[in-house]
């Protein structure tokens, strides 16, 4: 079992689903993967919850937050410093879509858009370290960016732990 309690910077650590119908998504993924949803009781959480499989957190789910946004699985890459990552993305020609923001005591997230138009997110861990189970049936195991412009994507999505684009990143850019 691939149980995790932490992630190195530059490694995908969490995924969550932005859904137009959270309850339908909870039912669907419960039937497909056997996931159980634990929804946050706090109204400030905006209807967000976490999927649990075999007693371990495997993914998140919440409502679509932006007008006209399609349903999407969001990938979060671990970082030690979300603000520094935002600066690197800006300096590399990318855009900060959501400035680094603290999510209760759970951690800090930010959302970026690369020069190729693709989106990616980072997670600076607080109490929530990321997925507790990975690379097993019923958990996420693969993250990939498919783009028409890999060079533009690489400029803005350099793994948060590196000073420049590596020849072979730990996560596909």
N, CA, C and O of each residue as an XYZ file, in Angstrom:
692
protein
N       0.849     -1.180      0.000
C       0.000      0.000      0.000
C       0.889      1.235      0.000
O       1.834      1.313      0.785
N       0.606      2.184     -0.853
C       1.393      3.414     -0.953
C       0.777      4.489     -0.063
O       0.097      5.397     -0.542
N       1.023      4.371      1.225
C       0.517      5.331      2.192
C       1.518      6.475      2.292
O       2.723      6.248      2.400
N       1.009      7.708      2.256
C       1.872      8.891      2.291
C       1.491      9.790      3.460
O       0.324      9.879      3.844
N       2.506     10.458      4.020
C       2.251     11.469      5.048
C       2.917     12.789      4.700
O       2.763     13.773      5.424
N       3.662     12.820      3.588
C       4.294     14.055      3.128
C       4.709     13.886      1.670
O       4.704     12.784      1.120
N       5.076     15.035      1.055
C       5.505     15.046     -0.346
C       6.666     16.010     -0.505
O       6.701     17.064      0.131
N       7.613     15.648     -1.353
C       8.685     16.567     -1.726
C       8.114     17.642     -2.641
O       7.164     17.392     -3.382
N       8.695     18.837     -2.587
C       8.298     19.894     -3.510
C       8.491     19.411     -4.946
O       9.495     18.777     -5.271
N       7.519     19.719     -5.796
C       7.585     19.326     -7.199
C       6.850     18.040     -7.515
O       6.790     17.637     -8.677
N       6.286     17.383     -6.507
C       5.578     16.118     -6.700
C       4.076     16.368     -6.580
O       3.639     17.026     -5.636
N       3.273     15.852     -7.523
C       1.826     15.988     -7.362
C       1.388     15.364     -6.031
O       1.750     14.230     -5.715
N       0.604     16.124     -5.260
C       0.254     15.663     -3.919
C      -1.249     15.560     -3.673
O      -1.664     14.947     -2.689
N      -2.066     16.140     -4.537
C      -3.502     16.168     -4.291
C      -4.232     16.386     -5.599
O      -3.710     17.027     -6.512
N      -5.416     15.863     -5.688
C      -6.325     16.138     -6.798
C      -7.688     16.439     -6.204
O      -8.073     15.877     -5.179
N      -8.410     17.333     -6.861
C      -9.798     17.527     -6.465
C     -10.652     17.824     -7.680
O     -10.182     18.312     -8.708
N     -11.925     17.508     -7.519
C     -12.888     17.661     -8.598
C     -13.741     18.893     -8.347
O     -14.336     19.037     -7.279
N     -13.800     19.779     -9.330
C     -14.748     20.897     -9.327
C     -15.957     20.422    -10.114
O     -15.862     20.168    -11.315
N     -17.091     20.302     -9.439
C     -18.263     19.668    -10.033
C     -19.482     20.587    -10.035
O     -19.676     21.353     -9.091
N     -20.307     20.522    -11.086
C     -21.551     21.296    -11.101
C     -22.619     20.651    -10.208
O     -23.604     21.298     -9.852
N     -22.423     19.384     -9.850
C     -23.373     18.662     -8.999
C     -22.561     17.770     -8.063
O     -22.279     16.613     -8.375
N     -22.196     18.325     -6.918
C     -21.322     17.613     -5.981
C     -21.943     16.295     -5.533
O     -21.256     15.275     -5.482
N     -23.238     16.305     -5.208
C     -23.863     15.067     -4.732
C     -23.841     13.978     -5.802
O     -23.601     12.812     -5.487
N     -24.087     14.340     -7.061
C     -24.020     13.350     -8.141
C     -22.599     12.808     -8.283
O     -22.414     11.618     -8.534
N     -21.588     13.679     -8.122
C     -20.188     13.235     -8.195
C     -19.853     12.310     -7.043
O     -19.175     11.301     -7.237
N     -20.321     12.641     -5.838
C     -20.091     11.792     -4.668
C     -20.685     10.403     -4.909
O     -20.044      9.392     -4.622
N     -21.901     10.356     -5.432
C     -22.557      9.079     -5.717
C     -21.793      8.307     -6.787
O     -21.522      7.118     -6.624
N     -21.447      8.981     -7.879
C     -20.746      8.326     -8.995
C     -19.415      7.719     -8.540
O     -19.172      6.533     -8.760
N     -18.551      8.521     -7.909
C     -17.235      8.010     -7.521
C     -17.324      7.016     -6.370
O     -16.450      6.164     -6.210
N     -18.384      7.124     -5.566
C     -18.617      6.112     -4.538
C     -18.915      4.764     -5.158
O     -18.410      3.736     -4.706
N     -19.754      4.769     -6.217
C     -20.097      3.518     -6.893
C     -18.927      2.957     -7.691
O     -18.729      1.742     -7.721
N     -18.155      3.817     -8.335
C     -17.045      3.355     -9.189
C     -15.845      2.882     -8.370
O     -15.330      1.786     -8.594
N     -15.396      3.716     -7.412
C     -14.161      3.425     -6.677
C     -14.378      3.012     -5.220
O     -13.428      2.640     -4.531
N     -15.615      3.077     -4.756
C     -15.859      2.761     -3.351
C     -15.467      3.896     -2.413
O     -15.270      3.685     -1.217
N     -15.355      5.106     -2.967
C     -14.993      6.260     -2.145
C     -16.165      6.689     -1.292
O     -17.320      6.595     -1.706
N     -15.857      7.162     -0.099
C     -16.832      7.755      0.809
C     -16.467      9.226      0.958
O     -15.297      9.561      1.142
N     -17.450     10.096      0.880
C     -17.185     11.538      0.980
C     -17.368     12.000      2.417
O     -18.342     11.651      3.084
N     -16.413     12.791      2.875
C     -16.509     13.482      4.158
C     -16.577     14.964      3.839
O     -15.568     15.592      3.518
N     -17.777     15.514      3.931
C     -17.990     16.912      3.575
C     -17.727     17.799      4.792
O     -18.099     17.453      5.913
N     -17.091     18.931      4.566
C     -16.794     19.879      5.642
C     -18.098     20.469      6.179
O     -18.977     20.856      5.408
N     -18.216     20.535      7.496
C     -19.409     21.110      8.125
C     -19.400     22.631      8.101
O     -20.458     23.258      8.158
N     -18.226     23.225      8.018
C     -18.073     24.677      8.091
C     -18.574     25.324      6.794
O     -18.046     25.020      5.724
N     -19.578     26.209      6.860
C     -20.060     26.876      5.642
C     -18.951     27.652      4.915
O     -19.034     27.843      3.702
N     -17.931     28.093      5.628
C     -16.822     28.816      5.009
C     -16.018     27.919      4.059
O     -15.246     28.420      3.242
N     -16.194     26.596      4.163
C     -15.498     25.663      3.268
C     -16.147     25.609      1.894
O     -15.605     24.977      0.987
N     -17.296     26.256      1.718
C     -17.908     26.369      0.399
C     -18.432     25.079     -0.196
O     -18.525     24.967     -1.418
N     -18.779     24.098      0.631
C     -19.295     22.842      0.102
C     -18.217     21.841     -0.277
O     -18.494     20.869     -0.979
N     -16.978     22.071      0.185
C     -15.853     21.192     -0.135
C     -15.867     19.955      0.766
O     -16.285     20.016      1.922
N     -15.413     18.865      0.227
C     -15.278     17.639      0.992
C     -14.102     16.835      0.499
O     -13.449     17.195     -0.480
N     -13.839     15.746      1.185
C     -12.736     14.870      0.803
C     -13.237     13.446      0.630
O     -14.039     12.945      1.418
N     -12.740     12.807     -0.426
C     -13.037     11.401     -0.648
C     -12.055     10.569      0.173
O     -10.863     10.870      0.240
N     -12.581      9.524      0.790
C     -11.784      8.616      1.612
C     -11.930      7.216      1.043
O     -13.026      6.790      0.677
N     -10.818      6.509      0.974
C     -10.813      5.117      0.506
C      -9.960      4.307      1.469
O      -8.813      4.662      1.742
N     -10.511      3.236      1.974
C      -9.798      2.397      2.963
C      -9.271      3.230      4.131
O      -8.173      2.985      4.632
N     -10.060      4.211      4.560
C      -9.692      5.028      5.707
C      -8.658      6.108      5.426
O      -8.208      6.778      6.356
N      -8.269      6.295      4.164
C      -7.251      7.284      3.795
C      -7.841      8.313      2.833
O      -8.651      7.976      1.969
N      -7.427      9.572      2.990
C      -7.866     10.634      2.072
C      -7.209     10.422      0.713
O      -5.994     10.254      0.616
N      -8.044     10.433     -0.348
C      -7.503     10.196     -1.685
C      -7.744     11.348     -2.660
O      -7.022     11.468     -3.650
N      -8.747     12.200     -2.403
C      -9.061     13.286     -3.340
C     -10.077     14.218     -2.686
O     -10.666     13.900     -1.653
N     -10.266     15.373     -3.313
C     -11.258     16.323     -2.842
C     -12.371     16.495     -3.847
O     -12.249     16.089     -5.003
N     -13.472     17.107     -3.396
C     -14.595     17.401     -4.270
C     -15.286     18.658     -3.757
O     -15.441     18.855     -2.552
N     -15.694     19.492     -4.689
C     -16.406     20.708     -4.315
C     -17.107     21.291     -5.518
O     -16.919     20.829     -6.643
N     -17.922     22.314     -5.279
C     -18.646     22.934     -6.387
C     -17.725     23.773     -7.270
O     -16.676     24.246     -6.833
N     -18.142     23.942     -8.510
C     -17.445     24.841     -9.423
C     -17.521     26.246     -8.835
O     -18.596     26.694     -8.437
N     -16.397     26.935     -8.780
C     -16.359     28.251     -8.138
C     -16.443     29.415     -9.121
O     -16.830     30.515     -8.728
N     -16.093     29.201    -10.379
C     -16.068     30.290    -11.356
C     -17.184     30.194    -12.376
O     -17.501     29.108    -12.861
N     -17.776     31.323    -12.697
C     -18.818     31.401    -13.720
C     -18.284     30.846    -15.039
O     -17.231     31.273    -15.512
N     -19.000     29.906    -15.629
C     -18.624     29.349    -16.924
C     -17.518     28.310    -16.871
O     -17.116     27.788    -17.910
N     -17.022     28.002    -15.687
C     -15.952     27.006    -15.562
C     -16.526     25.604    -15.787
O     -17.585     25.281    -15.250
N     -15.845     24.777    -16.568
C     -16.342     23.414    -16.786
C     -15.966     22.520    -15.592
O     -15.110     22.887    -14.787
N     -16.597     21.368    -15.481
C     -16.151     20.403    -14.480
C     -14.705     20.017    -14.793
O     -14.351     19.831    -15.957
N     -13.885     19.899    -13.775
C     -12.473     19.610    -14.023
C     -11.840     18.963    -12.794
O     -12.183     19.279    -11.655
N     -10.909     18.051    -13.057
C     -10.049     17.524    -12.000
C      -8.838     18.447    -11.922
O      -8.154     18.661    -12.923
N      -8.574     18.989    -10.750
C      -7.446     19.887    -10.510
C      -6.308     19.097     -9.886
O      -6.529     18.272     -8.999
N      -5.099     19.346    -10.347
C      -3.902     18.688     -9.807
C      -3.105     19.724     -9.020
O      -2.869     20.835     -9.495
N      -2.699     19.350     -7.825
C      -1.898     20.218     -6.961
C      -0.508     19.626     -6.825
O      -0.347     18.444     -6.520
N       0.491     20.461     -7.054
C       1.890     20.050     -6.930
C       2.403     20.611     -5.607
O       2.183     21.781     -5.296
N       3.076     19.789     -4.845
C       3.601     20.217     -3.548
C       4.646     21.313     -3.732
O       5.465     21.257     -4.649
N       4.608     22.304     -2.854
C       5.611     23.361     -2.824
C       5.911     23.699     -1.374
O       5.061     23.532     -0.499
N       7.115     24.170     -1.125
C       7.480     24.640      0.210
C       7.089     26.091      0.418
O       7.027     26.564      1.553
N       6.817     26.818     -0.697
C       6.540     28.246     -0.598
C       5.665     28.680     -1.779
O       6.171     28.938     -2.872
N       4.362     28.758     -1.552
C       3.423     29.107     -2.633
C       3.667     30.515     -3.163
O       3.522     30.755     -4.362
N       4.033     31.444     -2.293
C       4.276     32.829     -2.733
C       5.500     32.901     -3.645
O       5.472     33.595     -4.661
N       6.561     32.199     -3.293
C       7.757     32.183     -4.136
C       7.466     31.513     -5.472
O       7.977     31.936     -6.509
N       6.642     30.465     -5.447
C       6.252     29.811     -6.697
C       5.466     30.777     -7.573
O       5.676     30.821     -8.785
N       4.560     31.555     -6.972
C       3.790     32.539     -7.742
C       4.719     33.550     -8.402
O       4.508     33.919     -9.557
N       5.735     33.999     -7.689
C       6.702     34.931     -8.282
C       7.434     34.294     -9.453
O       7.634     34.939    -10.482
N       7.838     33.024     -9.308
C       8.546     32.341    -10.401
C       7.641     32.186    -11.618
O       8.087     32.356    -12.753
N       6.369     31.863    -11.381
C       5.432     31.716    -12.500
C       5.285     33.045    -13.237
O       5.336     33.075    -14.467
N       5.101     34.148    -12.502
C       4.974     35.473    -13.128
C       6.227     35.816    -13.928
O       6.131     36.297    -15.057
N       7.391     35.572    -13.352
C       8.660     35.893    -14.021
C       8.900     35.037    -15.256
O       9.657     35.422    -16.147
N       8.253     33.873    -15.307
C       8.423     32.977    -16.453
C       7.357     33.201    -17.523
O       7.317     32.475    -18.516
N       6.494     34.199    -17.328
C       5.488     34.507    -18.339
C       4.136     33.872    -18.109
O       3.241     33.999    -18.945
N       3.973     33.190    -16.988
C       2.672     32.613    -16.662
C       1.811     33.623    -15.924
O       2.239     34.747    -15.659
N       0.608     33.215    -15.600
C      -0.333     34.080    -14.889
C      -0.736     33.451    -13.571
O      -0.852     32.230    -13.455
N      -0.948     34.301    -12.580
C      -1.491     33.842    -11.310
C      -3.001     34.027    -11.392
O      -3.488     35.156    -11.454
N      -3.734     32.937    -11.392
C      -5.191     32.963    -11.494
C      -5.799     33.159    -10.105
O      -6.729     33.947     -9.930
N      -5.270     32.441     -9.132
C      -5.675     32.588     -7.738
C      -4.396     32.788     -6.936
O      -3.555     31.893     -6.857
N      -4.257     33.962     -6.348
C      -3.085     34.263     -5.521
C      -3.000     33.260     -4.369
O      -4.020     32.719     -3.944
N      -1.797     33.011     -3.866
C      -1.689     32.103     -2.722
C      -2.653     32.528     -1.613
O      -2.675     33.684     -1.191
N      -3.444     31.560     -1.157
C      -4.402     31.841     -0.092
C      -4.438     30.692      0.895
O      -4.417     29.517      0.530
N      -4.493     31.068      2.132
C      -4.528     30.105      3.219
C      -5.918     29.478      3.292
O      -6.928     30.177      3.205
N      -5.961     28.174      3.451
C      -7.213     27.432      3.590
C      -7.269     26.911      5.029
O      -6.759     25.835      5.342
N      -7.896     27.697      5.882
C      -7.958     27.387      7.310
C      -6.539     27.082      7.800
O      -5.613     27.824      7.472
N      -6.346     26.014      8.573
C      -5.011     25.596      8.995
C      -4.502     24.445      8.129
O      -3.475     23.836      8.426
N      -5.241     24.159      7.052
C      -4.913     23.002      6.211
C      -3.686     23.228      5.336
O      -2.914     22.295      5.113
N      -3.489     24.442      4.839
C      -2.364     24.750      3.969
C      -2.647     25.974      3.132
O      -3.597     26.713      3.389
N      -1.813     26.185      2.123
C      -1.940     27.329      1.225
C      -1.982     26.814     -0.204
O      -1.180     25.966     -0.597
N      -2.925     27.334     -0.973
C      -3.043     26.930     -2.381
C      -2.908     28.144     -3.284
O      -3.102     29.281     -2.855
N      -2.577     27.889     -4.525
C      -2.561     28.909     -5.566
C      -2.832     28.206     -6.888
O      -2.560     27.015     -7.043
N      -3.376     28.970     -7.845
C      -3.686     28.423     -9.169
C      -3.012     29.302    -10.211
O      -3.041     30.530    -10.123
N      -2.407     28.656    -11.197
C      -1.644     29.356    -12.228
C      -2.094     28.930    -13.616
O      -2.714     27.882    -13.798
N      -1.759     29.784    -14.603
C      -1.975     29.432    -16.002
C      -0.660     29.632    -16.732
O      -0.045     30.696    -16.659
N      -0.241     28.588    -17.440
C       0.998     28.650    -18.201
C       0.811     29.381    -19.508
O      -0.314     29.682    -19.907
N       1.914     29.665    -20.176
C       1.897     30.364    -21.455
C       1.159     29.619    -22.547
O       0.772     30.215    -23.552
N       0.959     28.324    -22.363
C       0.235     27.513    -23.337
C      -1.272     27.506    -23.068
O      -2.039     26.932    -23.842
N      -1.698     28.148    -21.964
C      -3.115     28.190    -21.605
C      -3.533     27.152    -20.589
O      -4.664     27.193    -20.104
N      -2.655     26.220    -20.250
C      -3.014     25.180    -19.280
C      -2.983     25.730    -17.854
O      -2.303     26.713    -17.561
N      -3.734     25.071    -16.982
C      -3.814     25.466    -15.580
C      -3.125     24.430    -14.712
O      -3.115     23.243    -15.037
N      -2.551     24.884    -13.609
C      -2.022     23.976    -12.598
C      -2.058     24.686    -11.261
O      -2.115     25.914    -11.197
N      -2.025     23.912    -10.209
C      -2.143     24.449     -8.862
C      -0.995     23.954     -8.005
O      -0.353     22.952     -8.318
N      -0.743     24.673     -6.912
C       0.252     24.216     -5.936
C      -0.395     24.144     -4.564
O      -1.390     24.813     -4.287
N       0.188     23.325     -3.724
C      -0.267     23.147     -2.355
C       0.939     23.210     -1.427
O       1.874     22.417     -1.537
N       0.897     24.168     -0.514
C       1.898     24.285      0.547
C       1.235     23.707      1.789
O       0.294     24.292      2.326
N       1.719     22.573      2.238
C       1.053     21.827      3.299
C       1.042     22.557      4.634
O       2.012     23.200      5.035
N      -0.087     22.432      5.295
C      -0.248     22.796      6.700
C      -0.644     21.506      7.391
O       0.122     20.543      7.382
N      -1.824     21.469      7.988
C      -2.310     20.227      8.596
C      -2.616     19.163      7.554
O      -2.469     17.969      7.817
N      -3.046     19.597      6.362
C      -3.343     18.654      5.275
C      -2.094     18.498      4.410
O      -1.647     19.459      3.783
N      -1.544     17.320      4.377
C      -0.295     17.053      3.650
C      -0.510     16.656      2.200
O       0.418     16.719      1.394
N      -1.731     16.244      1.861
C      -2.022     15.749      0.524
C      -2.674     14.387      0.628
O      -3.115     13.977      1.703
N      -2.733     13.692     -0.484
C      -3.358     12.366     -0.501
C      -2.586     11.428      0.424
O      -1.356     11.406      0.443
N      -3.351     10.662      1.183
C      -2.734      9.718      2.116
C      -2.528      8.343      1.493
O      -1.811      7.506      2.042
N      -3.158      8.112      0.345
C      -3.025      6.847     -0.367
C      -2.892      7.164     -1.852
O      -3.742      7.850     -2.419
N      -1.832      6.670     -2.483
C      -1.597      6.894     -3.909
C      -1.076      5.612     -4.552
O      -0.613      4.696     -3.871
N      -1.163      5.572     -5.881
C      -0.584      4.480     -6.669
C      -1.124      3.111     -6.298
O      -0.423      2.104     -6.403
N      -2.366      3.083     -5.868
C      -3.066      1.850     -5.520
C      -4.443      1.896     -6.178
O      -4.936      2.985     -6.471
N      -5.075      0.754     -6.417
C      -6.449      0.795     -6.914
C      -7.316      1.655     -5.986
O      -7.262      1.515     -4.764
N      -8.107      2.536     -6.580
C      -8.962      3.416     -5.809
C      -8.292      4.704     -5.376
O      -8.848      5.451     -4.571
N      -7.097      4.976     -5.901
C      -6.394      6.228     -5.584
C      -5.751      6.767     -6.854
O      -5.624      6.050     -7.847
N      -5.342      8.042     -6.820
C      -4.735      8.591     -8.033
C      -3.314      8.069     -8.202
O      -2.597      7.810     -7.236
N      -2.937      7.927     -9.477
C      -1.636      7.307     -9.749
C      -0.905      7.935    -10.928
O       0.246      7.581    -11.184
N      -1.525      8.841    -11.644
C      -0.875      9.377    -12.841
C      -1.324     10.807    -13.049
O      -2.517     11.104    -12.982
N      -0.378     11.695    -13.301
C      -0.683     13.084    -13.627
C       0.077     13.447    -14.883
O       1.272     13.175    -15.001
N      -0.626     14.067    -15.825
C       0.002     14.387    -17.095
C      -0.637     15.649    -17.670
O      -1.842     15.863    -17.547
N       0.177     16.459    -18.287
C      -0.323     17.632    -18.993
C      -0.170     17.376    -20.487
O       0.930     17.106    -20.969
N      -1.262     17.461    -21.202
C      -1.246     17.339    -22.659
C      -1.420     18.751    -23.204
O      -2.410     19.419    -22.907
N      -0.454     19.203    -24.001
C      -0.478     20.574    -24.501
C       0.080     20.629    -25.916
O       0.868     19.776    -26.323
N      -0.344     21.645    -26.655
C       0.195     21.866    -28.000
C       1.519     22.609    -27.949
O       2.239     22.666    -28.947
N       1.848     23.182    -26.791
C       3.057     24.000    -26.664
C       3.828     23.622    -25.397
O       3.774     24.354    -24.409
N       4.539     22.502    -25.408
C       5.256     22.045    -24.210
C       6.294     23.051    -23.702
O       6.498     23.162    -22.493
N       6.945     23.777    -24.596
C       7.959     24.736    -24.159
C       7.326     25.877    -23.356
O       7.859     26.269    -22.318
N       6.205     26.405    -23.822
C       5.524     27.475    -23.086
C       5.020     26.965    -21.747
O       5.095     27.678    -20.747
N       4.508     25.741    -21.714
C       4.037     25.167    -20.452
C       5.196     24.986    -19.485
O       5.060     25.276    -18.296
N       6.323     24.514    -19.972
C       7.486     24.270    -19.105
C       8.027     25.563    -18.506
O       8.484     25.568    -17.363
N       7.983     26.655    -19.260
C       8.492     27.930    -18.728
C       7.725     28.373    -17.486
O       8.323     28.858    -16.526
N       6.407     28.207    -17.502
C       5.591     28.683    -16.385
C       5.338     27.616    -15.333
O       4.902     27.935    -14.227
N       5.601     26.359    -15.655
C       5.267     25.302    -14.705
C       6.482     24.517    -14.249
O       6.393     23.320    -13.980
N       7.610     25.191    -14.164
C       8.807     24.555    -13.647
C       8.511     24.034    -12.255
O       7.947     24.764    -11.440
N       8.873     22.794    -11.955
C       8.593     22.281    -10.624
C       9.028     23.274     -9.553
O      10.126     23.825     -9.624
N       8.166     23.504     -8.556
C       8.409     24.537     -7.556
C       9.718     24.395     -6.798
O      10.178     25.361     -6.189
N      10.331     23.218     -6.817
C      11.562     23.032     -6.060
C      12.813     23.372     -6.865
O      13.912     23.384     -6.310
N      12.668     23.648     -8.156
C      13.863     23.825     -8.974
C      14.093     25.281     -9.351
O      13.169     26.095     -9.324
N      15.312     25.594     -9.696
C      15.674     26.953    -10.109
C      15.371     27.181    -11.580
O      15.204     28.327    -11.999
N      15.297     26.130    -12.364
C      15.026     26.256    -13.788
C      14.433     24.981    -14.317
O      14.386     23.980    -13.603
N      13.976     24.989    -15.560
C      13.360     23.784    -16.113
C      14.349     22.623    -16.155
O      15.421     22.754    -16.746
N      14.013     21.498    -15.546
C      14.895     20.347    -15.619
C      14.772     19.672    -16.972
O      13.805     19.899    -17.700
N      15.745     18.847    -17.310
C      15.671     18.141    -18.578
C      14.575     17.081    -18.533
O      14.003     16.738    -19.567
N      14.285     16.574    -17.370
C      13.203     15.595    -17.207
C      12.518     15.874    -15.873
O      12.970     15.391    -14.835
N      11.428     16.650    -15.887
C      10.773     17.023    -14.640
C      10.157     15.815    -13.941
O       9.850     14.807    -14.578
N       9.981     15.925    -12.640
C       9.327     14.885    -11.874
C       7.857     14.800    -12.227
O       7.245     13.746    -12.054
N       7.280     15.871    -12.713
C       5.888     15.853    -13.168
C       5.882     16.404    -14.576
O       6.645     17.313    -14.903
N       5.027     15.857    -15.399
C       5.012     16.177    -16.824
C       4.545     17.597    -17.052
O       3.483     17.988    -16.566
N       5.325     18.376    -17.785
C       4.951     19.763    -18.098
C       4.919     19.957    -19.590
O       4.625     21.055    -20.063
